[in-house]
Amino acid sequence: MELRDIVQNYLTDTEKAMQELITWFLNDVMKEELSQQAGAMRYARTGARRAHRNGYRQRSLNTRFGELSLLKPQLREVPFETKVFEKYARTEKALVNAIIESYPQGVSTRNVETIIAHLGVEQISASDVSKVGRELDMKVQEFMERPLDTYYPYLFVDASYFKVRDECRYVNKALLVIVGVRTDGHREVLSAQIADAEYELTWEGMFADLKERGLSNVDLIVSDGHKGIQSAAGIMFPGSSWQMCHVHFIRAVLRKVPRKYHKEIAEILR
């Protein structure tokens, strides 16, 4: 699977977070449209002004993440026109992908510029695109640093390796992800981090970050057989239990038996 697909499987579980990010982004696009149609930035004194701002009106937009409540700007002298609503459906996938990409590696300025152009806002300066990217990164950072509940019964811990660009070359790096299962059964991404490799100290640091954000009690930690995860979990969450992921357990067993018995043994284990 592509990195984007892996991250999306985790992150799109948190529908409220995605709703907030998309709502912020589309509201920002309409503000840019407003400035272009008014002929001036907010509070700017200029002879090129064609219209004045006149507040906002709430508009709903149905998406695959649920209904969004957007703030559609109004102009006093002329009707405000936006392409957000009519063009959203065809650009939603690109928008979601850009948001997802910002989690592990930061937003691509080119991606943001393309999305805004598809929504009908043309001639955006490079500084405007960079500003949108920086603000989106800040929203993502807020999500990754948000306070946590004190108790998550289960933590799923895993790493996947990908080739990523590091300055002028591509290298293998690990995407470390911790997903918590709440008492109501819902999964929630708690932490995601790019690292050179899986080390005990790296996992210990991620667990420590969870504790600093409020998590104090975990019943069961599930991972592959990585000794560093087990050791870090024992240090940071004493009293919790550890269990090997079922998929990795099956793989570990099959490595010990002849290939001709794999299908039979796998069915018995399942």
Beta strands, then each sheet from edge to edge (+ up, - down):
strand 1: 53-63
strand 2: 66-75
strand 3: 151-166
strand 4: 169-181
strand 5: 187-195
strand 6: 217-223
strand 7: 241-244
sheet 1: 1+ 2-
sheet 2: 5+ 4- 3+ 6+ 7+
end
